[in-house]
Amino acid sequence: MIELKTLNKKALSEFISSGKYRSDAFLPITKHRAESQIRNPKADDDQTLLILAYEDEKLAGYVGCLPDFFLIDGKKFRYAWLSTLFVSSDFRGKRIAQKLLDKAFEEYSGNIAITEFTPEAESLYNKIKFFKYIQAKEGKRFYLKTDFQNIIPAKKTQLKTLKPFFKLSDFFFNSLISFKNSFQEKPDFKFEILSEIDDESKDFIIQFPSNRTADEINWFVKNPWILEGGKPDSEYLFSSYSKQFKYFWIKIFNAHNEFEASALLLLRDGHLKIPYLFANNNLQNFIDFLAYFSEKNRVKQITSYQTDLNSEIENNGNFPKIHSRNMERRYMFHEKMLSHLPLNFKPNFQDGDGDCALT
């Protein structure tokens, strides 16, 4: 007999503080991710954040929900992102994943969205036939350094034994690239690098449409799902620690000392993302800053779904990229969610919307 338990903010807090979350063979959530979920300013006290499936009092699986909302005509349309879904191999074949999903659908009246899913998860979502694709985001990945030691063995496992050779090749080529880029000068315009959004930035970004306010962005910057420098917990199957995981809030000023652009950058193990970008028409200064920042922080690659920015970087002969490729981020909405939204509603997601900026 499968028993399902739903945890809202209060229940999740008690679950974590009691230590019960560590009492099973695997973790359904980490302490720091739970604390972040509890502090989510877009979550109501009674909304479900985590659903646990038990069989004979043994944890069999779980699904995590990240509450969110759209403001439509001044009213909140509440929904949730599926952030985790896992069923232990000891309990496979008992339709536990389906039961967990059905419970999530029930808790949110079908208003469920998903993105950044694995191929296996996508196959499951297509199989149950409740989800529909909405318009995907087109992006770019810009390579600034070589990374043969990780990319080639991941694609061709039979070449793993050659990893020391690939590592040596990376050292050689990246030394040449670093020497070439070492002549990158510090931008001559004013810029600031902060750890979170300040009051001046709040006043600046309020003029742009966004699904997250400054305070909502600061929430996950101050309460990250991934901690830097720690050892990954083998009992948790999703991201929890990285050698490098850091947010940067960037402020860019023009030659007249006028605030013209701001952005949230996320640097994880040499991979830079741009979850949020708020800018007036001119992006050249931000691009120059990005080149400078990338060299100073040894960025290996940049992934961005900021269409205008990507187009300008692609056509910028001075930007220190060695290769680029197209990316696509797919989104799925539950069919009931689509029926509840206004006809032809466009969510206008930025790179970081959903749980993308949290991992």
KAUR-V804426 format. One line per field, one symbol per residue. phi: phi as a letter, one per 40 degrees, with the letter a starting at -180 (. if undefined). psi: psi as a letter, one per 30 degrees, with the letter a starting at -180 (. if undefined). burial: + if it has 24 or more other C-alpha atoms within 12 Angstrom, else -. A space follows every 10 residues. Layout:
BEGIN
phi = ???
psi = ???
burial = ???
END
This chain:
BEGIN
phi = .cbbbbbcdc ccccccccgc cbcbcaccac ccccccdccd ccbcccccba bbbbbfgbcb aabbbbcaab cbfgbcbcaa ccbaaabccc bcgbfcdccc cdcccccbfg cbbaafccdc ccccccccgc bbcbccccbb bbcbbcadcb cccccbccbc ccddcccccd cccccccccc ccccccdccc abbbcacccc cdcccccbca cbcdccccdc ccbccbccgc cdcccbcbcb aadbaacbbb bbbcccgccb aaabbbbbfg bbbbdbbbac ccbccccccc ccccccbfcc abbabcdccd cccdcccccc cbaaacbabc bbbcdccccc cddgcbcfcc dccgbcccb
psi = kkkkkkjaee eeeeeeffgf fgfaflkfll eeeeeeeegj ffklegkkfk kkkkkhgkkf llkkkjkllk jjhfkkjkak kjflkkkkff glggheeeee eeeeeeeghf iklklhllee eeeeeeefgf kkkaklkkak jkkfllhefe eefeejffge fgeeeeeeee eeefeeeeee ffgjlkkglk lkjlflklee eeeefffkkk fkleeeefef efilfkkkfl kkjffkflke llekjkkkkk kkkafghkjf kllkkjjjhf jkliekkjla ejgeeeeeee eeeeefghke lkkkgjeeee eeeegjffkh kflllklkjk kkkkeeeeff lkkgkkfhkl eflbgeff.
burial = ---+++++++ +++-++---- +----+++++ ++++++++++ +++---++++ ++++---+++ ++++++++++ ------++++ ++++++++-- -----+++++ +++++-++++ +++++++--- +---+----+ ++-+-+++++ +++++++++- ---------- ---------+ ---+--++-- +--------- ++---++--- ++-++----+ ++++++++++ +++++++--- -----+-+++ ++-+++++++ ++++----++ ++++++++++ ++++++++++ --++++++++ +++++-++++ +++++++-++ --++----++ ++-+----++ +++++-++-- +-----++++ +++++++++
END
